[in-house]
Amino acid sequence: MDKLAAMQAFAKVVALGSFAAAGRQLGLTRSAVSKGVMELERILGARLLDRTTRNVSPTEAGLAYYGRCVEILGHIEETELHVSRLHDEPKGLLKLNAPMSFGASYLGPAVADFMSAYPELKIELALNDRFVDPIEEGFDVTVRIAQLEDSSLIARKLAPARLVVVASQAYVDRQGTPETPEDLARHRCLNYGHTTTLQRWQLTDNSERISAPINSVLCSNNGDVLRAAALAGHGITLLPTFIVGADIKAGRLQVLLQNFRPTELGIYAMYAPNRYLAAKTRVFIDFLADRFGPRPDWDECR
């Protein structure tokens, strides 16, 4: 029996006046309780209890030790309750990370509504389009838009991220409409990435996967930059509907190559594996999953 368990056993013996009664409350045998108290007496070098065949009573040293035990055990119980409540009630600081475009357009408004529901939470939201290691950088939740590979993180899918090939009517009137993925090599393309060379778009025709080379005249790691260029008539781009859905619905952009479906991505909430997932993290992820769901608002253009 460790020292804390022995202190609990001793306190129960004093409170109940019996080794057997203390054992019943603690789920221990009488002998286990007695051995625990004897171990305390050995460590302290003092007799804590006077034992007779009929009763057990604390010595003067035992009474003093009992008072401190009750105080210490009370602090421990209070601390455990406080930590337990942190896992039951969303409190404290919630650190979030998300891509720039999605974060500004959709996650920002979601966070504002979430704050109204949980005013005791403080939130830090970092938006950027670089790859983030949430464990190393201390984020509770990282929103990632991707085809997920194996990871040490836990991921929950919040919503699909459907991609579409789009261009403005002005561009189509001037340059024509691509009929097949192979035609993209002869068009001006606006590509998400870091370089204009050796770029391809992944499309499918029924079950056949097509890796189509493109002629990239602009690349950027921010979807809003590509959307602006497409709206200005500078080329064809491949973007998720959460960026261009409203433009398609309003007729500012039109969907091309509709018989060839781009590879679909997902929007995921990622967090570190933790047996005791904090309430703030669990509640926020549930909130996002309910808000976006399998058919999010931005897909109403389809």
JOBELBEL-V243800 format. One record per residue. RES is the residue in one letter. D_CENTER is the distance of its C-alpha to the mean C-alpha in Angstrom with 2 decimals. Layout:
[[RES,D_CENTER] [RES,D_CENTER]]
This chain:
[[M,38.92] [D,36.93] [K,38.09] [L,35.54] [A,36.44] [A,40.10] [M,39.78] [Q,38.30] [A,41.18] [F,43.77] [A,42.56] [K,42.76] [V,46.26] [V,47.49] [A,46.02] [L,47.42] [G,50.49] [S,50.05] [F,48.42] [A,48.33] [A,46.73] [A,44.07] [G,43.40] [R,43.05] [Q,40.43] [L,38.43] [G,38.89] [L,41.07] [T,44.67] [R,47.37] [S,48.08] [A,44.47] [V,44.48] [S,47.89] [K,46.83] [G,43.82] [V,46.12] [M,48.68] [E,46.11] [L,45.30] [E,49.04] [R,49.44] [I,46.70] [L,48.04] [G,51.67] [A,52.59] [R,53.42] [L,50.98] [L,52.60] [D,56.18] [R,56.50] [T,59.34] [T,59.89] [R,59.15] [N,56.43] [V,54.04] [S,53.98] [P,52.34] [T,54.52] [E,54.56] [A,52.06] [G,50.06] [L,49.92] [A,48.70] [Y,46.07] [Y,45.03] [G,44.41] [R,42.10] [C,40.32] [V,39.64] [E,38.30] [I,36.01] [L,34.74] [G,34.10] [H,31.96] [I,29.93] [E,29.44] [E,28.46] [T,25.89] [E,24.38] [L,24.32] [H,22.64] [V,19.81] [S,19.56] [R,19.40] [L,16.49] [H,14.54] [D,16.35] [E,16.34] [P,13.72] [K,15.36] [G,15.26] [L,13.45] [L,9.96] [K,9.58] [L,8.18] [N,9.53] [A,10.88] [P,14.23] [M,17.22] [S,18.71] [F,15.85] [G,14.47] [A,17.98] [S,19.06] [Y,16.29] [L,13.18] [G,15.71] [P,17.54] [A,14.55] [V,13.56] [A,17.26] [D,17.48] [F,14.53] [M,16.39] [S,19.49] [A,18.12] [Y,16.75] [P,19.23] [E,18.76] [L,15.38] [K,15.65] [I,13.33] [E,13.53] [L,12.69] [A,13.90] [L,15.04] [N,16.64] [D,17.53] [R,17.55] [F,15.56] [V,13.15] [D,12.48] [P,9.35] [I,10.99] [E,14.33] [E,13.53] [G,11.57] [F,8.39] [D,5.77] [V,3.35] [T,5.81] [V,7.42] [R,10.06] [I,13.28] [A,15.16] [Q,16.80] [L,14.60] [E,16.59] [D,16.33] [S,13.65] [S,12.96] [L,9.19] [I,7.83] [A,7.36] [R,7.76] [K,10.35] [L,10.48] [A,13.99] [P,16.65] [A,17.65] [R,21.41] [L,23.67] [V,27.22] [V,30.22] [V,31.74] [A,34.58] [S,36.65] [Q,39.95] [A,41.74] [Y,40.52] [V,41.45] [D,44.86] [R,45.51] [Q,44.13] [G,44.08] [T,41.47] [P,40.17] [E,41.07] [T,39.44] [P,36.69] [E,39.55] [D,40.69] [L,37.67] [A,39.39] [R,42.11] [H,39.89] [R,38.14] [C,34.41] [L,31.56] [N,28.85] [Y,25.26] [G,25.50] [H,27.19] [T,30.73] [T,33.31] [T,34.81] [L,34.35] [Q,31.80] [R,31.29] [W,29.54] [Q,28.50] [L,30.02] [T,31.15] [D,34.45] [N,34.08] [S,33.17] [E,34.36] [R,31.97] [I,33.43] [S,32.56] [A,34.39] [P,35.51] [I,35.29] [N,37.26] [S,34.68] [V,36.27] [L,33.13] [C,29.77] [S,26.84] [N,23.18] [N,22.67] [G,23.13] [D,24.80] [V,27.53] [L,28.30] [R,28.34] [A,30.82] [A,33.03] [A,33.05] [L,34.03] [A,36.77] [G,38.14] [H,37.53] [G,36.22] [I,34.01] [T,30.26] [L,27.45] [L,24.43] [P,21.73] [T,22.89] [F,20.33] [I,22.49] [V,25.93] [G,25.84] [A,27.63] [D,30.17] [I,30.98] [K,31.45] [A,33.71] [G,35.68] [R,34.89] [L,33.56] [Q,34.60] [V,32.98] [L,34.95] [L,35.30] [Q,34.14] [N,35.45] [F,33.13] [R,29.47] [P,26.99] [T,24.36] [E,21.36] [L,17.87] [G,14.58] [I,11.75] [Y,8.46] [A,4.74] [M,4.39] [Y,3.96] [A,7.48] [P,9.66] [N,10.77] [R,13.46] [Y,13.02] [L,9.48] [A,10.13] [A,11.02] [K,9.61] [T,5.91] [R,7.33] [V,9.62] [F,7.78] [I,5.96] [D,9.54] [F,11.13] [L,10.01] [A,11.02] [D,14.20] [R,14.94] [F,14.89] [G,15.68] [P,17.85] [R,20.46] [P,19.12] [D,21.74] [W,22.03] [D,23.47] [E,26.40] [C,28.44] [R,28.75]]
